[in-house]
Amino acid sequence: MTQTHLHFDIHIGRKKPESVHNRETACPFCDRNSLTDVLEKRGTMIWLKNKYPVLKETHQTVLVESDQCEGDWSVYSKEHVRALLAFGVEKWLEMERSGVYQSVLFFKNHGPYSGGSIRHPHMQIVGLNQYDYLQQVKDSDFTGIVIDRDTGVELTLSTLPRAGFFEYNVVLSDWGQMGKMADYLQILAHWILHHVNPRFQSYNFFFYHWGQKLVAKVVPRFVTSPLYVGYAIPQVANNLEEIVQELRRHYF
């Protein structure tokens, strides 16, 4: 039976280290020799089981992006972001193809408003035993104004955002162009951290295996709108064309 909600284990959640707000906390991903349940290593990247599986009826894994605690997608080399995306997508699809899960999530938190607890850059791949995330997704979530495009991949600003205001989509239809997709994600991370609102310094990457396409939605994170929290009403800003032109001016 497909679930309508995921259940969070608050007792495990209280044990998780927190280094986003408290930089005095020892970083568990920096002490590499103490990491357990490692699934695979590739260069400075490590894929491992989540030590604090707070979501019941799931299989939670973490992809540690590098050995640089203060690193981020916005400052990695182009070679590293491409290798990182390829590694993450490979493991995500492996879990999908296993047939064990109803669906598999692949996402990234960065910054104090993103929902993450560990500063050290990482992504998460989570198998959901009885929840199909695709039931909450529709084509219009990924439509928008084209900012830039290349063969088989395009970057857009959502005109019908899922949660509200500004959401960027990288839509990949030619899987051989995943390197270009990584380049777009790096541009968006830099744009958000340096040009959107320096006070918040937070964003999420959300990945979707949508039909024959791979889609990444990049969302700057602020305090969530009360209209969305209380009524699930998304809002869209009235200056989308202005944002598109400004982003093009900086990067294209």
C-alpha positions in Angstrom: 0.0 0.0 0.0 1.3 3.4 -1.0 1.9 5.8 2.0 0.6 9.3 2.1 3.1 10.5 4.7 6.6 9.5 5.8 7.2 8.9 9.5 10.0 10.7 11.2 11.7 9.0 14.2 12.2 11.9 16.6 14.4 9.9 19.0 17.0 9.2 16.3 16.7 12.8 15.1 17.7 14.1 18.5 21.0 12.2 18.2 22.1 13.7 14.9 25.1 16.1 15.0 24.4 19.7 13.9 27.1 21.7 12.3 25.2 24.0 10.0 24.5 26.5 12.8 27.0 25.2 15.4 30.5 25.2 13.8 32.0 23.9 17.1 30.4 20.5 16.4 32.9 17.9 15.2 32.2 17.1 11.6 31.5 13.3 11.1 32.4 13.5 7.4 35.8 15.0 8.0 36.9 12.0 10.2 37.0 9.7 7.3 38.6 6.8 9.1 35.7 6.6 11.5 33.0 6.3 8.8 31.0 3.1 8.9 28.8 1.3 6.4 30.7 2.7 3.4 29.1 1.4 0.2 31.6 2.8 -2.3 34.5 5.3 -2.6 35.4 7.2 -5.8 38.2 9.7 -5.5 37.4 12.0 -2.7 33.7 11.1 -2.9 32.2 8.5 -0.5 28.7 6.8 -0.7 27.6 5.3 2.6 24.6 4.4 4.7 23.1 7.2 6.8 24.1 6.7 10.4 20.9 8.4 11.6 18.0 6.9 9.5 15.2 9.2 10.8 12.7 8.2 8.2 10.9 4.9 8.8 10.2 2.4 6.0 13.2 3.9 4.0 16.8 3.1 3.1 18.8 6.3 3.7 22.2 6.8 2.1 24.6 9.8 2.0 27.0 10.8 -0.8 29.8 12.9 0.8 30.9 15.2 -2.1 34.5 15.7 -1.2 37.1 15.9 1.6 36.6 19.7 1.8 34.3 20.6 4.6 33.9 24.2 3.4 33.5 23.2 -0.2 30.4 23.6 -2.3 29.1 23.1 -5.9 29.8 26.8 -6.6 33.6 26.4 -6.0 34.3 22.9 -7.2 36.3 22.4 -10.4 34.3 21.6 -13.5 35.7 18.1 -13.5 34.6 17.5 -10.0 31.0 18.6 -10.4 30.7 16.4 -13.5 32.2 13.4 -11.7 30.0 14.1 -8.7 26.7 14.3 -10.7 27.6 11.1 -12.6 28.4 9.2 -9.4 25.2 10.3 -7.7 22.9 9.6 -10.7 24.6 6.2 -11.1 23.8 5.1 -7.5 20.3 6.7 -7.6 19.4 4.7 -10.7 21.0 1.5 -9.3 18.6 1.8 -6.3 15.7 2.5 -8.6 16.5 -0.5 -10.8 16.8 -2.8 -7.8 13.0 -3.1 -7.6 13.2 -3.0 -3.8 11.7 0.5 -3.4 8.4 2.1 -4.5 10.6 5.1 -5.5 14.0 6.7 -4.7 14.7 10.3 -3.8 18.0 12.1 -4.8 18.5 15.6 -3.3 20.9 18.1 -1.8 20.6 20.5 1.1 22.9 23.5 1.5 22.7 26.1 4.1 20.7 26.9 7.3 17.3 27.3 5.5 17.7 24.1 3.4 16.6 21.5 6.0 20.1 20.1 6.4 22.0 19.5 9.7 25.6 18.9 8.5 27.7 21.7 6.9 30.1 19.3 5.1 28.7 19.2 1.5 26.8 16.0 0.8 23.8 14.7 -1.1 21.2 12.1 -0.1 19.8 9.1 -1.9 16.8 7.6 -0.1 14.8 4.5 -1.1 11.2 4.8 -0.1 9.6 1.4 0.6 6.0 2.5 0.3 5.9 6.0 -1.1 5.9 7.0 -4.7 7.2 10.6 -5.0 6.2 10.8 -8.7 2.5 10.9 -7.7 3.2 14.4 -6.5 4.9 15.5 -9.7 3.4 16.9 -13.0 4.8 18.2 -16.3 4.0 21.8 -15.4 6.5 21.7 -12.5 9.3 21.9 -15.0 8.0 24.4 -17.5 9.5 27.9 -17.6 11.3 30.6 -19.4 14.4 29.4 -21.2 17.6 30.9 -19.8 20.0 28.9 -21.8 20.0 25.6 -23.8 22.4 23.2 -25.4 21.8 20.0 -27.4 19.6 17.8 -25.2 19.6 20.0 -22.1 18.0 23.3 -21.1 18.0 25.6 -18.2 14.7 27.4 -17.3 13.1 29.5 -14.6 9.7 28.0 -13.6 6.6 29.9 -14.5 4.5 27.5 -12.4 6.8 26.7 -9.4 5.9 23.9 -7.0 6.3 25.8 -3.8 6.7 29.4 -4.9 8.6 32.4 -6.2 11.9 31.3 -7.9 12.6 27.7 -9.0 15.2 26.8 -11.7 14.9 23.7 -13.8 17.7 21.8 -15.6 16.0 19.4 -18.0 18.1 16.7 -19.6 16.7 14.8 -22.5 20.0 13.5 -23.9 21.7 11.6 -21.1 25.0 11.9 -22.9 24.9 15.6 -21.9 25.0 15.0 -18.2 28.3 17.0 -18.0 26.5 20.1 -19.3 23.7 19.5 -16.7 26.4 19.6 -14.0 27.7 22.9 -15.4 24.3 24.4 -15.2 23.9 23.2 -11.6 27.2 24.8 -10.7 26.1 28.1 -12.3 22.9 28.1 -10.3 24.6 27.3 -7.0 27.0 30.3 -7.6 24.1 32.5 -8.7 22.1 31.8 -5.6 25.0 32.2 -3.1 26.4 35.3 -4.7 23.6 37.2 -6.4 20.2 36.2 -5.0 20.2 37.1 -1.3 23.5 36.9 0.7 21.6 36.8 4.0 20.2 33.3 3.5 22.9 31.3 1.7 20.7 28.3 1.3 19.4 26.2 -1.6 18.2 22.7 -2.5 18.8 20.4 -5.5 15.9 18.0 -6.2 16.2 15.4 -8.9 13.4 13.7 -10.7 13.5 10.7 -13.1 10.6 12.0 -15.2 9.7 9.7 -18.1 12.8 9.6 -20.3 14.2 12.7 -18.8 16.4 13.6 -15.9 15.3 16.8 -14.2 17.0 18.8 -11.5 15.0 21.6 -9.7 17.2 24.1 -7.9 15.4 26.2 -5.3 16.8 29.2 -3.3 15.6 28.7 0.3 14.2 31.4 2.5 11.6 31.4 5.2 8.7 29.4 3.6 5.6 31.4 2.7 2.7 31.0 5.1 0.3 30.7 2.1 2.2 27.5 1.1 2.5 26.1 4.6 -1.1 26.7 5.5 -2.9 26.3 2.2 -0.4 24.7 -0.2 -0.8 27.8 -2.5 2.4 28.5 -4.5 3.2 32.0 -5.5 5.1 33.2 -8.6 7.0 36.5 -8.7 6.1 39.2 -11.3 9.7 39.8 -12.4 10.7 36.5 -13.9 12.0 38.1 -17.2 14.1 40.5 -15.2 15.7 37.5 -13.3 16.3 35.7 -16.5 18.1 38.7 -18.1 20.2 39.2 -15.0 21.3 35.6 -14.9 22.2 35.6 -18.5 24.2 38.8 -18.0 26.3 37.2 -15.4 26.9 33.7 -16.9 26.0 33.5 -20.6 
